[in-house]
Amino acid sequence: MAYKAVIDLTQKAQDAKRKQQAQDRFQEPDPALPPMDVEDLPDSVADGVRGAGWPGLMPVQQRAIPYMLDGQDLIVQARTGTGKTGAFLLPLLDLLDPHTKTVQALVLGPTRELAKQILAEFDKMNSGRPEADRLHAVAVYGGVGYGPQIDAFKKGAQLVVGTPGRVLDHLEKGTLRLDGLRMLILDEADEMLSMGFYPAMKKLQRYLPRERQSYMFSATMPFKVQRVGEEFLDKPGFLTLSSGRVHVDSMDHRSYKVGPMEKDRALVSLIEMENPDAAIIFANTRREVEYLAAFLRNFGHDAAEISSDLTQKAREKVMARLRSGELRFLVATDVAARGIDISDLSHVFMYDIPQDREYYIHRAGRTARAGKTGVAISIVTQETERILDDIAKKYDIELDKRTLPTDAEIAERVGQRLVILLEEQLRNKTRMERERMRRFVPLAQRLIADEEPELLAMLLDEVYHDSLHASDTEAVEQERQEPRPKGDRGRGRGRR
């Protein structure tokens, strides 16, 4: 008991320290700037609003644009659909020089779809300006040829919108240079990390000029996103739409309604979509806990259970694995989970709705600790949906009811992650390894032509699930040991 008490006190002290650090980092800009309306904007930016066909500015645009025009690094917490794209694109119309034919702004996002969407929005805004003052932009992503993208660079594109992997490929090939870069924007930072782009982002960072403005937009602010903010931005201010003040300690509460016999598959689907680094999964009975842990392991996920049958020593061993990052998923009942205090959890999954309604708050409170945001996901049935609705009403919880992703949506998300993973592995291959690898290109083509994709699918599945068992700290340490590009000037987190 004395040993456990020391461990608990140490954990609480670490959490308190992290929370204070988060509060120190995430503060509203000082001095605060007043929001802007269209009539307050520079003419070039107001032209962009008219080009987009907007009657006015949305709240996130009103609040963020003044700081971007003022040249302050900024982190903005805003959900999709709040107008954040306009918040970072509109200022570019004033801050970029249309007569300087070099890349002056780089927007990084998680998917090709988002890159194309951002470019389309920018083209609308840009169309509202006089033709002589219009900027040139290009979307850069994988799955298409390099030629048109290289041509756009040569013609003097001032704005590049792309995914980290393809942008990094251009930088390493020397087809893209960022010597004249003035602004870096990380859009949907949480999604970029979920997709597995962190190693590419760290390598790309070495090509960024030290003197620049940097901005990060993210719907959630878990620890990994906070870390990216520290690494890429220089003493940024923090804005959020969740309230009129700094609000890092926040929770997203989501629910998915499924049939009683579909809950286990639904859980796997949600895990595949969310891809959390670590999470706790709650069930109401010991039998369900044992079943779920075995089910997840059989599906290829790292999962362990704790129950009242385990000795204290065995339970502490499981908890140590979770804290160290060796274990991703802990399955537990409310009774077995008493005293659990893990600071870096981003997700809590509720396979069963708790019988005691107060337990919902205790479960959700396992995340959103130490100055972070978290996600509480509930799987409900026709019978339990009403119970969750009552809990939400009692505790004034804003419950986001969603539809379970389809098999096609899950396959698309997992496929995107796998391509990112394989591209990263290919970048790290030596010239000799690439030469050896080419022996199998004809075989891969023949397998596809002969309609035997199962053999390739087997290999891809093994690669993907092996990646789920590796800590991302290994990739980070490997990146840190790699030599910097020639001519690197010690490019760092931002302006100094």
N, C-alpha and C positions, 0 to 999 in steps of 0.2 A: 504493500500500500504506500509505503514511504517513497519507493522508487516511482510509482505511478503518479504520486502527487507532484514530484519534482518535474516529471515529464509534462504534466498538465500545466504547471506554472510556467515552464519554459515556453510551451506552445502559446499560452495566453500572452506572455511578454512579447513574443515574436509577432503575434497578430496585432497587438497594440502598437508596436513600432511600425509595422507596415501600414496600418491605418493612418498613423500620424504622417508617415512619408507620403501616402496618397493625398492626404489633405493638404500637405505642403506643396505637392506638385500641381494638383488640380485646383487652381484658384482662378476666379474671373480676372480678366486683364485689368491691370492697374497702371494708369488711370482708365476708368471705364469710359467708353465712347457711346454717345447717344445713337439709337437706331436711326437708320436712313429710310426715307421714302423716295419714290422716283424723282420728285422735284429736287431732292438733295444730291442726286448723283451727278458725276461728271457727264458731259454731253455724250461722250462715246459709250458710256455704260447705259445711259438712258436710251440711246439708239438701239442697244442690244435688247432691252426690255420690250421695245416696240417691235423689233424684228421677231422676237419670240411670240408676239401676240398676247402678252400678259397685261391685264389691266392694272396690276400693281405688284409689289413685292410681298413674298410670303415671310412669316416671322423669322425663319432661320436666315433668310437673305437680308432682312432688315438689320439683324444683329451681327452677322458675320462680315458682311461687306465692308463696314467702316474699318475694321481691324485689318482686313486684307489690303485695303487701299492705303492704310497707314503703315504697312510693312511689318506687322507684328506676327510672329509665329503663333499658330492657333490650333487647338484641338476642339472639334465640334462633335457633340454627341447628338445624333439626329437619325430618326428612322427613315427608311425608304418611303418616298411619297411626300416628304415634308418640304421639298424644294431645295435640297442640299446641292444638287447638281448646278442649279442656277447660282447658288451662293458662291461657288468657287469659280464658275466659268465667267460670270458677268464682270468681275474685276479685271480679268485678263484683257478685256477690250480696252482698258485704260492703261494697264501696266506693261503690256507688250508693245514693242516697236514694230509696226508693219513694214518698215523700210530696212530692217536688219534681218538678213536672210539666214539666220541660224536658229537652232532650237533654243527657245527661251523659257518654255514651260513644259513640264512633264507630269502627266496625270497617270497614276498606276491604279488599276482595278483588278478584280478577281477573274473576270470572264470576258470572252470576246463579245458576248451579247451586250454587256455593260459598256465596253469600249465603243462599240458601234452606236449605242444609244447616246452616250456622252457626245460623240462626234456629231450626231444628227442634231442634238440640242444646240451645240456650238454653232453649227452652220446656220441655224435659224437666227440666232442672235447676231451672228456676223453679217447676215444679209441686210440688217437694218442700218449698216454703216455705209458711207460713201465707198464706191468700188475701189478707189485709190487707197483707202485706209483699211481695207479688209485684210484679215490675217489668214494664213494658210495653216491647215491642220491635217493630221493623218492619224488613222487608227492602226495600231501595230499589235498583232496577235498571231498565234500559231495556227497551223492547219491550212495555211495559204502560202503561196510563193513569196519569196523575199523581194523579187524584182520591183513590183509597184511601190513597196515600202521604201526601198533604197532610192528609187526615182524621186519620191516625195521629199526625202532628205536632201537630195542633190538640188532640187528646185527651191529649197529654202523654207521648208515647213518651220513655222515658229512654235507650234504646239504639237506635241506627241501625246496621244492617248493610247495606252496599251497595257498588256499583262506583263508582270515582271519577267517571266521566262523569256518571251520573245524579245523584249527590250534588251535584256541581258545578252541574248545571242547576238544582237546587232552590235552591242558595245564590245563584246569579246572579238567579233570579226572585224571591228574597225569600220563598219559601215555607218555607225552612228557615233557622234561626238557630242558631249555635253559641256564643252568648255564655256559656252555662253549661257548656260542655264541660269535662270534667275529665280524660278519658282518650281517647287516640288509639291505635288498634292497626292496624298494617299487616300483613295476613296474606298469605302467599305473595307476598312482595315481588318475588322474581325473576320470577314469572309475571306480575305486574302490569306490570313493565317490558317483558317479552317481548311482551305483548299491545299495547303502545303507549300505556300510560296515563300516562307520565311528564309530558307537558305538562299534562294535567288535574290531576295530583297537585300540580304546582307552583302552578297557579292556585288550587286548593282550599286550599293551605297559607296563603294570605293571609287566609282567613276563620277560621283557628284562633286561639284565645286563646293568649297567650304563656305564661301559667301553666297547665301541664297535665302529666300523666304521659303518656309516649309509649313504645310498644313496637313492635318489628318482628320478625316470624317469617319465616324464609326457609329453603328447603331447601339452597340454594347461596349463596355469598357472593362473586360476581364483583365487579369494580370498580364497576359501576353500582349494585349493591345497597349496597356500602359507602358510596358517595356519598350515596344516599338516607338511610342511617342517620345520616350526618353532618348532613344538611340538616333532618331532621325530629325527631331526638332530641337530648337534651342530656347529653353525657358518659355514654353508656350503658355498662352492664356487658355482658359477652358470655358466653353459655352455649352449649355445644354438646353433643349427644348422641354425637358421634363418638368421644369419649374422655373421660377425667376431667379433661382440661386444655383450654386454648385450642387450637383446631386449625383455623386458617384456611387453611393450606396443605394442601389436600386435593383428591382427584380422585374423580370418579365414572367408573367404567369400565363401559360398556354395549356390548352386542353385539346385532345383528339378523341372523337367518339368512334368506337369500333364495336363489332360484335363480340360477345363473351368468349368465343372460341378463337378470336383473331388477335388477342392481346399480346401474345408472345411474339408473333411475327410483326405486329405493329411496333413493339419495342425495338426490335432489330432494325426496322425501317427508319425509325426516328434516330437511332444511334448512328446509322449510316449517313443520314442527312446532316445531323448536327456535328458529328465527329469531335466530341469533346476530348480533351486530354485526360480528364479524370471525372468520374461522376459516382454518385450514390444512387442506387435503385432500391426503392422501398416497396415491400410487399407486406401483407397483413399477417401471414402465417409462416411458421418455420418450414412447412412443407413447400409452400410457394417459393420461398427463398432458395431452398435446395434445388428445386426444379429449374428456376430461372438461371441460377449460376451455372448449372450443368448445360442448359440450353444455349447460353451465350458462349460457353467454352466450345461446345460442339460446332457452333457457327464460326469459330475462329477468333473470338474476342477474349482478351485477358479479363477474367472475372473470378471473384472469390466471394464466399459468403461468410457472415458471422452470425452465429445463433447462440442461444443460451446453452447449447450442448458443448460449445467450445470452452476450453480452459482459458483463464485470463492470459496465460502466456501465449497461447495460440492466437487469441484475438489481437494481442499487441503485435504479434508477428505480422498478421494480415494488415493491421493499420500502418505498420512501419513500411510495408511494401507500397501502400497507397501514397503515403507521404513522400517517399523517395522517387515516385514516378514509375516504379517497376510494375505496379498494378494500375489498370485503368478503371475497372468497374468493381465496386463493392455492392453486394446485394445484402440487404438487412431488413429485419423487422424493427419497429419502433423501440421495443424493449432492448434488443441487442445493440441498437445504435446509440443508446444513452451515453453521454460523455464524449461522443465523437466530435472532434473539433479540427477540421482540416481547412486550412486557409486558402488553398489554391483551387478549390472546386469551382467549376463554371456552371455545372448542371446538376440538378436533382430530378430524377425520373420517379414518378409515382405510378407504379404498376397497378396498385390498388389504392382507392381513396380511403383514407384512414377512418376507422370507425369512431374514434374520438376526434371531433372536429378541430380541437386545439392542436392536435398533432400535425395538422397541415402546416401551421405556422412554424412548428419546430422543425419539420422536414425541410421546408423552404429555406429556413434560416441556416441550413448547413452550407449554403453558398451565400453570395453577396456579403462576404466577410472581409474585414481588413481593407475597406475602401474600394471594393470591387463591385461589379455588377454580376448578376447571375440569372439563370433561367430555371424555372420550375415547370416541368412538363408532366401533365397528368393524362393518363389513359383512362377514359371513362366509357361506360356502357349505357344502354338505355336506363338501367336501374340506378346507376351511380351518378349520372349527370346531374340529377336534381340535388343530390347531396353536395356536390361541388359548387353548384350555383348558390346554395344556402351558405356555404362557407365563404364564398366570394362576397356575398351580400353582408354577412355578419362582420367581416374584417375589412370591408371597403376595398376589395381587391379588384383591379381592372383585369378581367379574364379575357384573354385572346383565344377565341374558339376557332380552330383551324381544321381543314380537311387533311386527312392522312395523305402523304405524297404517293403518287402512283409508282408502279414498278419502273415505268419508263423514266420518270423524274429521278428516281433513286439511281438507276443505271447511268443516267446522264451525269449526275453529280459524282458518283464513284469513278466513272470513266474519266471525267475531267481531272480528278485528283490523281488518278493513276498516270495519265499522260504527263502531268506536272512532275510526278515522281520519276518517271522514266527519262524525261528530258533532263532532269537534274543529274541522274546517274550517268547519262550519256555525256554531259558536260565534263564530268569528272574522269572519263576514260582517257587513258593515254593514247598516243598515236598508234602504238603497237596493238593495244587492245581494240581500237577501232578497226585496224586492218584485219585482225583475227575475226572480228565480229562479222565483217562483210561476207565471210564464207557462207553465212546462214541466211543472207538476204534472199537468194533464189529459193531456198527451202521454205522460208516464210511466205513468199509469193505463191509457191506451189500449193502450200497447205490451204491458203485462201481460195485459190483457183479451183482446187479439187473439193471444195466445200467440206473441209475438215477443220472448222474453226475451233472445235472442242479442244484440240491439242494446244492451240495458242491460248485459248481461254483458261485452260488449266494452269499454264505458266503465269499468265497475268494475275490470276487469283492468288497464286502463291506469292508473287512479288508484292501484291497489295496487302495481303494479310501479314506478311513478314514486316512490312513497314509499320503496321499498327502496333507492333510490339517493341518498336525502337523509340527511345526517348529522343526528343528533338534537340536535347542538349548535346548529343553526340554530333549531330550535323553542325551545330553552332561551333563546337570546339574544333571540328575539322576545318570549317571555314576560316576560323581565326588563325590557323596554322598555315593556310595557303599564302603564297607570295602575292603581294599587291601588283596591280598592273604597272607597266613601265610608265614613268612620268607621274605616278601618283603623288599627290601633295599632302598626304595625310588627311584625306577628306573625311569629315566626321559628321556630327549630328546636325550641324546647321551653322548659322553665322557665329563668328567669334569676334 
